[in-house]
Structure formats: C-alpha cells, structure tokens
Amino acid sequence: MAAAALFGSHINNMLVIIFYYSLMYKVTVKENKVDALVVKMLLILLSLNQGLDFERTSKHTLLITVVNEAPFAVPLVTSTATVVVTVLDVNEPPIFEPEEKHVSKREDLAVNSTVVKYTASDPDSGRKQRVTYKIIRDPAGWLNIDEETGVITVRNQMDRESSFVKEDKYTALIGAYDDDQIPATGTGTLIITLVDVNDNAPIVEERSIKVCNKKPAPQLLTVTDKDGPPFASPYTVRLPDSAMANWIARMNDAETAIILTLNRELENGNYIVAVTVSDISGLSQVSTVTATVCDCTGEEVTCQKENVGGSNPSVTLGILKGILMLLFMLGLPFFLFVRRRRTAEEPVEFNNLNNKFEEEKMDDRENIQVNGDKG
C-alpha cells in the first residue's frame, strides 16, 4: 500500500482521517467463502456477506469512498480506495436439481421398473469432471441406481404398509460424486409417494374369547385392514358349515366389526371357530378364534375347570375306554395261547419222568440178578 498525505480532525469525538490520494489494494479470496476477510484498511474492514463464484466472475474490482456522517465545515477532497478481488477456483460438489425430488408410484410397481431419473450437474464447468451416482440411504433396500445415468429402479417389492413408510411417503438419499483428486459429494433427496393397492385381506384382532354355555353374551370381534380406503370397509363375514350349527356371526351396524354369538348350549371346553372376513373388493382370508366355553350363565363368564388342549370329558373318557378294550382284546388271545401251550407241555414232561423211572427200575433188577448169580 502506497503512503499518502492525510490530515485528521475530531468530529463528534471521532477522529476522521481523510485521504488525499487514491489507494490500490489487490487481494485474493477462495470462492464460496462467506464472512471471509478480504482486506483490512485504515478504519475499514471489508468482508464477504455471500460466497463468490469463480465460474461466474473470477475478478471483482471495488471502489471504496469514505463519507463523513456530518458535512464538513469547509470543502475537503474525499479520498477513495480501489480493491481488486481475485477469486480462486475450488472443487465444488455436484448439485441436484431439484434438491428434493417428489414422484408418485404404485406400491406394486414391478421389480426392475424405472422409478425416476435423478441427476446432478457439476458447477465446475471448466474442469470437465465425470459425475457418478450412489444410493446413500435406502432404509428398506427397495431401490437401485445406475451409477452412470442416475436412473433409479425397483430392487425389491415396495410396500405402502411398511414401517419405513410415513404418511404414504418413502424417503431415500441419493449421492453424486465427481472424479477430482479430492472428490466432492452432492446429495439429493428422493421422496416417493406410494399409491395404495388392495394387497392385504382383513383380519380379526381377537384370537381368543370366553363365553358361558347358557344364555351367552354376544362377543364383539375387531376387524382391521392394513389397506386404506377404498380397499377396506365395509366388511362381510361368513362361517363354515361345520360351525354354523353352534355359532352365529354377523357384522355390526357400521360393518367394521363382527358380532359372534354361541347358538346352542355346548359342553365346557375349547372350540376352534374359523371366521372368513372379506373387504369391500372381496379380498378375504380365514382368521381362527379359540372360544373357551364355560359352564355358566349370562355375561359373567366363570370357568371352574378348563379342559387342557380343547378336550371334552365325554370324548376323552370314550377314548380311554376304547384303548382299554383294545388292550383287552389283544391280551386275551395271547393269554389263552400261553395257557394252552403250558397245558400241552405238562404231559410230555410227566411221560419223560415215567420212562426215566422205569429205566432206573430195570437197572436195579438187573443188578440184583447179577449179584444172585454170583452168590
């Protein structure tokens, strides 16, 4: 900075310094630097309130004039200062346009189908850099991206009812990378609004109930469907023929819940009731409800002794009797066979003993005769 003649005076307790000659300042600053100190002059600080863009303008020339707040009493020459700012180029990350991209797709969009093409541009136009793409965050693992073209496709079947979807929207973060020696990364947000399809049948929430076998109270069963309108209520219900003799099932007035009632008195025990529920489009599935029937009356259900495993006492007793009868029928012939065999073997053993006794008796006679002859 060249020296210059100047003089000063006190005005409102402030020292004001007036330059007689213009001064020239030359400085450099990196692009995109906010609040960067450009130059410090006498009583003047010059800084940036927003970043500079090398690709737009690589050099800025500023003329700075000092003006006193109160007019001088005598005419004075006001000095100026010229500041030349040269912008240095730095590697900037690729920029997605728009930064947040919204698309709408059916949740049953086929695997390998195109969702959207989402690309970024490199602001460093003079560097001729190559931009590639990657998926940074894909919570459910539903997406693929072509690293060269930025085309995003379906990797795995999407599901609007997934816990990764909030208010029908699925969010993924996409990255764009340049090939500079020190690569820069830009990010864009992809928000997919999933359009519902009828891919879930309604189900019964309550899977076990207790009722009295005399004057039983109706049981209210809640029906839920993961799909939203127009693929949910009103619902319809039906029972298999085997259950209709014991139970009555109908929808409530709003057609959103089932009223299940025991139709006749049953023995206490556990009974399986198969309930088929259909949505407005006819999509249905079977929900099984375990009904514990107790020997009591009315709404207050009291089970004195529940049968384990859904067994019925009379049925269980009949089974035990059948098993005992089968064992008896199988054991009786075996017992008779063994006894008959022993009876047949006993005479044989007695005859053998007689024969042996006769042989010993003959031997004794022969011995006596021989001894007599000798005498």
C-alpha positions as CSV (number, residue, x, y, z in Angstrom):
1,M,0.0,0.0,0.0
2,A,1.5,3.4,-1.0
3,A,1.8,6.1,1.5
4,A,-0.4,9.1,1.1
5,A,-0.8,12.6,2.6
6,L,-3.7,12.9,5.0
7,F,-4.9,15.0,7.8
8,G,-7.3,14.4,10.6
9,S,-9.9,16.3,12.7
10,H,-12.1,15.4,15.6
11,I,-15.8,15.5,14.8
12,N,-18.3,14.3,17.4
13,N,-15.4,12.9,19.4
14,M,-14.4,10.7,16.5
15,L,-11.2,11.0,14.6
16,V,-11.8,11.2,10.9
17,I,-9.0,10.6,8.6
18,I,-9.2,11.9,5.0
19,F,-7.1,10.5,2.2
20,Y,-5.8,12.9,-0.4
21,Y,-4.8,10.3,-2.8
22,S,-6.5,7.1,-4.0
23,L,-5.0,3.8,-2.9
24,M,-5.0,0.4,-4.7
25,Y,-5.4,-2.9,-2.9
26,K,-5.1,-6.3,-4.6
27,V,-6.2,-9.4,-2.8
28,T,-7.3,-13.0,-3.5
29,V,-10.1,-15.0,-1.9
30,K,-11.4,-18.5,-2.4
31,E,-14.8,-18.9,-4.0
32,N,-17.9,-19.7,-1.8
33,K,-16.3,-18.3,1.3
34,V,-18.8,-16.4,3.5
35,D,-17.6,-13.8,6.0
36,A,-14.1,-14.0,4.6
37,L,-11.8,-11.1,5.4
38,V,-10.9,-9.5,2.1
39,V,-8.7,-6.6,3.2
40,K,-8.1,-4.5,6.3
41,M,-7.6,-0.8,5.6
42,L,-7.2,2.1,7.9
43,L,-10.5,2.2,9.9
44,I,-12.2,0.0,7.2
45,L,-12.8,-3.8,7.3
46,L,-14.1,-5.3,4.0
47,S,-15.6,-8.8,4.2
48,L,-18.0,-11.0,2.2
49,N,-21.7,-11.5,3.0
50,Q,-22.1,-14.3,0.5
51,G,-19.8,-16.6,-1.4
52,L,-18.2,-15.7,-4.7
53,D,-18.5,-17.9,-7.8
54,F,-15.4,-18.4,-9.8
55,E,-17.4,-19.8,-12.7
56,R,-19.3,-16.5,-12.9
57,T,-16.7,-13.9,-12.3
58,S,-13.1,-14.6,-11.4
59,K,-12.2,-11.0,-10.6
60,H,-14.1,-8.2,-8.8
61,T,-13.0,-4.5,-8.7
62,L,-14.4,-2.4,-5.9
63,L,-14.1,1.4,-5.4
64,I,-14.4,2.5,-1.8
65,T,-15.2,6.1,-0.8
66,V,-15.1,7.4,2.7
67,V,-18.0,9.8,3.5
68,N,-18.4,11.6,6.8
69,E,-21.8,11.3,8.5
70,A,-21.9,15.1,9.2
71,P,-20.9,17.5,6.4
72,F,-17.5,19.3,6.8
73,A,-17.4,22.9,7.7
74,V,-15.1,23.5,4.7
75,P,-14.9,21.7,1.4
76,L,-12.5,18.8,1.5
77,V,-11.2,16.4,-1.0
78,T,-12.6,12.9,-0.3
79,S,-10.2,10.0,-0.9
80,T,-11.1,6.7,-2.4
81,A,-9.5,3.2,-2.4
82,T,-9.7,0.6,-5.1
83,V,-9.8,-3.0,-4.1
84,V,-9.3,-5.8,-6.7
85,V,-10.5,-9.2,-5.5
86,T,-9.4,-12.3,-7.5
87,V,-11.5,-15.4,-6.9
88,L,-9.6,-18.7,-6.6
89,D,-11.3,-21.8,-8.1
90,V,-12.0,-24.7,-5.8
91,N,-13.7,-28.1,-6.4
92,E,-17.4,-27.8,-5.8
93,P,-19.8,-30.7,-5.2
94,P,-22.3,-31.7,-7.9
95,I,-25.8,-30.1,-7.5
96,F,-29.1,-31.9,-7.8
97,E,-31.9,-30.1,-9.4
98,P,-34.2,-30.1,-7.6
99,E,-32.6,-30.7,-4.3
100,E,-35.7,-32.6,-3.2
101,K,-37.5,-34.6,-5.9
102,H,-41.1,-35.9,-5.5
103,V,-42.6,-38.8,-7.5
104,S,-45.7,-40.9,-7.1
105,K,-45.7,-44.6,-7.9
106,R,-48.0,-47.6,-7.2
107,E,-46.7,-49.8,-4.3
108,D,-46.9,-52.9,-6.5
109,L,-44.5,-51.4,-9.2
110,A,-42.7,-54.4,-10.6
111,V,-39.1,-55.2,-9.7
112,N,-36.6,-53.6,-12.2
113,S,-39.2,-51.0,-13.3
114,T,-38.0,-47.4,-13.5
115,V,-38.9,-45.1,-10.7
116,V,-37.3,-41.8,-11.9
117,K,-34.1,-40.4,-13.4
118,Y,-32.5,-38.1,-10.8
119,T,-29.3,-36.4,-11.9
120,A,-26.9,-33.7,-10.7
121,S,-24.8,-31.2,-12.6
122,D,-21.2,-30.2,-11.8
123,P,-20.8,-26.4,-11.3
124,D,-17.1,-26.7,-12.1
125,S,-17.7,-26.3,-15.8
126,G,-14.1,-25.6,-16.6
127,R,-12.8,-28.8,-15.1
128,K,-14.8,-31.3,-17.2
129,Q,-15.3,-33.7,-14.4
130,R,-17.3,-37.0,-14.6
131,V,-20.2,-37.4,-12.2
132,T,-21.3,-40.8,-10.8
133,Y,-24.2,-41.8,-8.5
134,K,-24.8,-43.9,-5.5
135,I,-27.6,-44.5,-3.0
136,I,-26.5,-43.2,0.4
137,R,-29.6,-44.1,2.4
138,D,-32.4,-46.5,1.4
139,P,-33.9,-47.8,4.7
140,A,-35.9,-50.7,3.2
141,G,-33.5,-51.6,0.5
142,W,-36.1,-51.1,-2.3
143,L,-34.0,-49.1,-4.8
144,N,-31.1,-49.4,-7.3
145,I,-29.4,-46.6,-9.2
146,D,-27.4,-46.7,-12.4
147,E,-24.1,-45.0,-11.4
148,E,-23.6,-43.5,-14.9
149,T,-27.1,-42.3,-15.8
150,G,-28.8,-41.7,-12.4
151,V,-31.8,-43.8,-13.4
152,I,-33.4,-45.3,-10.2
153,T,-35.2,-48.6,-10.4
154,V,-37.1,-51.0,-8.1
155,R,-34.7,-53.5,-6.4
156,N,-37.2,-55.2,-4.0
157,Q,-41.0,-55.0,-3.9
158,M,-42.2,-51.8,-2.3
159,D,-44.9,-51.8,0.4
160,R,-47.0,-48.8,1.4
161,E,-47.9,-50.6,4.7
162,S,-44.2,-50.9,5.7
163,S,-42.9,-49.3,8.9
164,F,-40.4,-47.4,6.7
165,V,-43.2,-45.5,5.0
166,K,-44.5,-42.4,6.8
167,E,-47.8,-40.9,5.7
168,D,-47.6,-42.9,2.4
169,K,-44.1,-41.4,1.7
170,Y,-40.8,-43.2,1.4
171,T,-37.6,-41.2,1.5
172,A,-34.2,-42.1,0.1
173,L,-30.9,-40.1,0.0
174,I,-29.0,-40.0,-3.3
175,G,-25.3,-39.1,-3.7
176,A,-23.5,-37.6,-6.7
177,Y,-19.7,-37.7,-6.8
178,D,-17.2,-36.0,-9.1
179,D,-13.8,-37.5,-10.0
180,D,-11.5,-34.7,-8.8
181,Q,-8.3,-35.6,-6.9
182,I,-10.2,-34.7,-3.8
183,P,-13.7,-35.8,-4.8
184,A,-16.7,-33.6,-3.8
185,T,-20.1,-35.1,-2.9
186,G,-23.5,-33.6,-3.5
187,T,-26.8,-35.1,-2.2
188,G,-30.4,-35.0,-3.3
189,T,-33.5,-36.3,-1.5
190,L,-35.9,-38.6,-3.3
191,I,-39.5,-38.8,-1.9
192,I,-41.7,-41.5,-3.3
193,T,-45.4,-41.2,-2.6
194,L,-46.7,-44.8,-2.7
195,V,-50.2,-45.3,-4.1
196,D,-52.2,-47.9,-2.3
197,V,-53.4,-51.2,-3.9
198,N,-55.6,-53.8,-2.4
199,D,-52.9,-56.3,-1.3
200,N,-54.0,-57.0,2.3
201,A,-57.0,-59.0,3.4
202,P,-58.8,-58.0,6.6
203,I,-58.1,-60.0,9.8
204,V,-59.8,-60.5,13.2
205,E,-57.7,-59.0,16.0
206,E,-59.2,-61.0,18.9
207,R,-58.0,-64.6,18.6
208,S,-59.5,-66.0,21.9
209,I,-62.8,-65.4,23.7
210,K,-64.6,-66.8,26.7
211,V,-68.4,-67.4,26.8
212,C,-70.9,-69.1,29.0
213,N,-72.8,-72.1,27.6
214,K,-76.1,-70.9,28.9
215,K,-77.6,-67.5,27.7
216,P,-74.2,-66.5,26.4
217,A,-73.4,-62.8,25.7
218,P,-72.5,-61.8,22.1
219,Q,-68.8,-61.3,21.5
220,L,-67.5,-58.2,19.5
221,L,-64.5,-59.0,17.3
222,T,-62.5,-56.2,15.9
223,V,-61.6,-56.3,12.1
224,T,-58.5,-54.5,10.8
225,D,-57.2,-54.0,7.3
226,K,-53.7,-52.6,6.5
227,D,-55.0,-51.2,3.3
228,G,-56.7,-47.8,3.4
229,P,-59.9,-46.6,1.6
230,P,-61.3,-47.6,-0.8
231,F,-59.9,-51.1,-0.1
232,A,-61.1,-51.7,3.4
233,S,-64.6,-51.5,5.0
234,P,-67.4,-52.3,4.7
235,Y,-66.6,-55.9,5.6
236,T,-68.5,-59.1,5.3
237,V,-68.2,-62.3,7.4
238,R,-69.1,-66.0,6.9
239,L,-68.7,-69.2,8.9
240,P,-68.0,-72.7,7.5
241,D,-71.0,-75.1,7.6
242,S,-69.4,-77.1,10.4
243,A,-69.5,-74.0,12.7
244,M,-72.9,-72.7,11.8
245,A,-74.7,-75.2,13.9
246,N,-73.1,-73.8,17.1
247,W,-72.3,-70.2,16.2
248,I,-73.9,-67.1,14.6
249,A,-71.7,-64.4,13.1
250,R,-72.8,-61.1,11.6
251,M,-71.4,-57.6,11.1
252,N,-72.2,-54.7,13.3
253,D,-74.2,-51.7,12.0
254,A,-71.1,-49.9,10.8
255,E,-69.9,-53.1,9.1
256,T,-66.5,-52.7,10.7
257,A,-66.7,-55.4,13.5
258,I,-68.1,-58.9,13.9
259,I,-70.7,-60.0,16.5
260,L,-70.1,-63.7,17.3
261,T,-72.8,-65.5,19.4
262,L,-73.0,-69.0,20.7
263,N,-76.1,-70.5,19.1
264,R,-76.7,-73.5,21.4
265,E,-75.5,-75.0,24.7
266,L,-72.2,-76.8,24.4
267,E,-70.2,-78.8,26.9
268,N,-67.5,-76.8,28.6
269,G,-64.2,-76.9,26.7
270,N,-62.2,-75.1,23.9
271,Y,-63.6,-74.8,20.4
272,I,-62.0,-73.5,17.2
273,V,-64.1,-71.2,15.2
274,A,-62.9,-70.3,11.6
275,V,-64.1,-66.9,10.6
276,T,-63.7,-65.7,7.0
277,V,-63.7,-61.9,6.6
278,S,-63.8,-60.1,3.2
279,D,-63.2,-56.4,2.3
280,I,-65.2,-54.2,0.0
281,S,-63.4,-55.7,-3.0
282,G,-64.0,-59.3,-1.9
283,L,-60.4,-60.0,-0.8
284,S,-60.6,-62.4,2.1
285,Q,-58.8,-64.7,4.5
286,V,-59.6,-67.0,7.4
287,S,-59.0,-66.0,11.0
288,T,-59.2,-68.7,13.6
289,V,-60.7,-67.8,17.0
290,T,-60.4,-70.1,20.1
291,A,-63.6,-70.0,22.0
292,T,-63.5,-71.2,25.6
293,V,-67.0,-72.4,26.6
294,C,-67.6,-72.4,30.3
295,D,-70.4,-74.0,32.4
296,C,-72.0,-70.7,33.5
297,T,-74.9,-68.4,32.6
298,G,-75.0,-64.9,31.1
299,E,-72.3,-62.3,30.6
300,E,-70.2,-63.1,33.7
301,V,-68.0,-65.9,32.5
302,T,-66.8,-68.2,35.2
303,C,-64.8,-71.3,34.2
304,Q,-64.5,-73.8,37.1
305,K,-62.1,-76.1,35.4
306,E,-61.0,-75.7,31.8
307,N,-60.1,-78.8,29.8
308,V,-56.5,-78.8,28.6
309,G,-55.9,-78.8,24.9
310,G,-59.6,-78.2,24.0
311,S,-60.6,-81.8,25.1
312,N,-64.2,-82.7,26.0
313,P,-64.6,-85.0,29.1
314,S,-67.0,-87.4,27.5
315,V,-64.8,-87.7,24.4
316,T,-61.7,-88.2,26.5
317,L,-63.5,-91.0,28.6
318,G,-64.7,-92.7,25.4
319,I,-61.1,-92.7,24.0
320,L,-59.8,-94.2,27.2
321,K,-62.5,-96.9,27.2
322,G,-61.6,-97.7,23.6
323,I,-57.9,-98.1,24.4
324,L,-58.7,-100.4,27.4
325,M,-61.0,-102.5,25.3
326,L,-58.4,-102.8,22.5
327,L,-55.7,-103.9,25.0
328,F,-58.1,-106.5,26.5
329,M,-59.0,-107.8,23.0
330,L,-55.3,-108.1,22.1
331,G,-54.3,-109.5,25.5
332,L,-57.0,-112.2,25.9
333,P,-55.9,-114.3,22.8
334,F,-52.3,-114.1,24.0
335,F,-53.2,-115.2,27.5
336,L,-55.2,-118.2,26.1
337,F,-52.4,-119.1,23.8
338,V,-49.8,-119.2,26.6
339,R,-52.1,-121.3,28.8
340,R,-52.9,-123.8,26.1
341,R,-49.2,-124.2,25.4
342,R,-48.3,-124.9,29.0
343,T,-51.2,-127.4,29.2
344,A,-49.8,-129.2,26.2
345,E,-46.3,-129.3,27.5
346,E,-47.1,-130.8,31.0
347,P,-48.0,-134.4,29.9
348,V,-44.8,-134.6,27.9
349,E,-42.7,-133.8,30.9
350,F,-44.7,-136.4,33.1
351,N,-44.1,-139.2,30.5
352,N,-40.5,-138.5,30.4
353,L,-40.3,-138.8,34.2
354,N,-42.2,-142.2,34.0
355,N,-39.8,-143.5,31.3
356,K,-36.8,-142.5,33.3
357,F,-38.3,-144.2,36.5
358,E,-38.9,-147.4,34.5
359,E,-35.3,-147.4,33.2
360,E,-33.9,-147.0,36.7
361,K,-36.2,-149.8,37.9
362,M,-34.9,-152.2,35.2
363,D,-31.3,-151.3,36.1
364,D,-31.9,-152.2,39.7
365,R,-33.5,-155.6,38.7
366,E,-30.6,-156.4,36.5
367,N,-28.1,-155.6,39.3
368,I,-30.0,-157.8,41.8
369,Q,-30.0,-160.8,39.3
370,V,-26.3,-160.5,38.6
371,N,-25.5,-160.4,42.3
372,G,-27.6,-163.5,42.9
373,D,-25.8,-165.4,40.2
374,K,-22.5,-164.6,41.9
375,G,-23.7,-165.9,45.3
